[in-house]
Amino acid sequence: MSTITDIIQVNSSAIQRAKFNRQTNTLTLTFKNLAGYDYFNVPLHLFDGLRDSDSKGRFINKHIIGEFKFRKY
């Protein structure tokens, strides 16, 4: 059985960490400036794509930002 939450440390100039809650399909991004965003109803395959991508920032800009409802915290 897989865990409910997956966390990856991100090697990026802007992004510090990405966390995905499998139960709610919420992707949480924490940026180096400590701003945080929750993106809602993100499919698991996009989190897998983020984990596997060479450029996390490019992936997020192309597939996440502007595509899903979010809240900043």
Secondary structure, DSSP 8 states (H G I E B T S, - for coil): ---SEEEEE---SSEEEEEEETTTTEEEEEETTS-EEEE-S--HHHHHHHHH-S-HHHHHHHHTTTTS-EEE-
